[in-house]
Amino acid sequence: MATSTKQTKIQKDLDKFIKELLAVEAKESEEEKARLHQELFEKAASALQSKHTFIELITKENELVRERDSMKAIELERLKILDYSIKLIRLAQERRKKGHQQNDVTISKAILESGAIMFASASKKNESKKMVPMPIEKHAKGEKVLTYYNPLGKASRFDSRVFIALHKLWEDKGRNQQFSFTMYEICKVLNLNTSGKTYQNIENSLEVLFNMSVEMRYYIKQKDERIIVSRFHMLSADQQITTVAPGTDKKLSVQRSIIFSDLLQLSLLEGYVSYISLALLEDIQKDTAHHLYLLLSSSTIQEFGRCEFEFDDLCDIIGIRKEHPKYKKKQLLNEAINELIEVKVLERAQFPAKTTKVFLYPSEWFATIISAEGRLLEEKSQEIPLLLERIEKKHASVLLG
């Protein structure tokens, strides 16, 4: 039902633009027709790609092609409509794919490396009402790299998208540790409708994120050493500000005010960051592929242009259950890899014989993104000494305690 509703929405958008394209046919000047057609195709493709995901566009294209191929009689008017529709959908797909390479969000690499936002369950709607016991630990190369605490249970994939959207808002709002936004603004960043249900889902995610705390290794450039932070919240404060009409209970506006933790803010100011495409995140279907994309975004390219992982560590980090037999783990990992190959994040993968390694080869454009060095935010550099002082005080108090 949900898919059919989405396809109906695409059809409504198509009908609107097809009507305009057919109206152009009445123009007498061929030059004028060509100009107006080009403008409408650009306008329609832009609108379609911004409102619909890549998989929705692919599904619609397949539906239209099947209808065209199954036509038993030549109905010229219907054939023209189908051809226009298919062309519009394909143009929208091309624009959508270009958006995959526009890495529009700067996110803390330390958070990605730890796996703190990769503790996802299948989806919001499939989550059990029973909360997952905490804490959860993650290990790599035999070492504990993260302990995750949350009384509200695991963060979902949607929660991680909201967390990444907060980074986009942080950037747009002046890169200040404390920033405010409306539900409408975060919906626009996430490319979601502004319904009451969407607002509630985002509210729920913000609650999960505010309750999330982690213990992780955190590299601080200024100190040239790893500092073990016993436990900290990634969001150190979350406040809701409601404006009501004078003398009434009618809400005029609702804002959220978020404060990033000192460590999160420091990581961003120092340029210890990765670059994420929100459009690509939206288009990736499988949770495991979603996590693999985030993991690769914080990875280092080794010799021969590849990223190297231990098979079991990689499966664990991207959410493949430990109890699965090896053949099942490999099948699920291959499914995630193949999806990233389809969206041009990866070129190929290799499982070297007689080893426990996995070699993943990033595409040329993605290799450029993950090799990029973040720069120190000079306009905010005066904040770094104060952040360091607060972090050291907290660290000292934990050690003494």
Sequence and secondary structure as in RCSB ss.txt:
>XXXX:A:sequence
MATSTKQTKIQKDLDKFIKELLAVEAKESEEEKARLHQELFEKAASALQSKHTFIELITKENELVRERDSMKAIE
LERLKILDYSIKLIRLAQERRKKGHQQNDVTISKAILESGAIMFASASKKNESKKMVPMPIEKHAKGEKVLTYYN
PLGKASRFDSRVFIALHKLWEDKGRNQQFSFTMYEICKVLNLNTSGKTYQNIENSLEVLFNMSVEMRYYIKQKDE
RIIVSRFHMLSADQQITTVAPGTDKKLSVQRSIIFSDLLQLSLLEGYVSYISLALLEDIQKDTAHHLYLLLSSST
IQEFGRCEFEFDDLCDIIGIRKEHPKYKKKQLLNEAINELIEVKVLERAQFPAKTTKVFLYPSEWFATIISAEGR
LLEEKSQEIPLLLERIEKKHASVLLG
>XXXX:A:secstr
 HHHHHHHHHHHHHHHHHHHHHHHTT S HHHHHHHHHHHHHHHHHHHHHHS HHHHHHHHHHHHHHHHT SS  
HHHHHHHHHHHHHHHHHHHHHHHHHT   EEEEHHHHHHTTT    S TTT  SS   S EEEEETTEEEEEEE 
TT    HHHHHHHHHHHHHHHHTTS SEEEEEHHHHHHHHT    HHHHHHHHHHHHHHHH EEEEEEEEGGGTE
EEEEEEEESEEEEEEEEEE TTS  EEEEEEEEEE HHHHHHHHHT EEEE HHHHHH  SHHHHHHHHHHHT  
 BGGGBEEEEHHHHHHHTT  TTS HHHHHHHHHHHHHHHHHTTSEEEEE  TTSSEEEEEE HHHHHHHH    
  GGGGGGHHHHHHHHHHHHHHHHH 
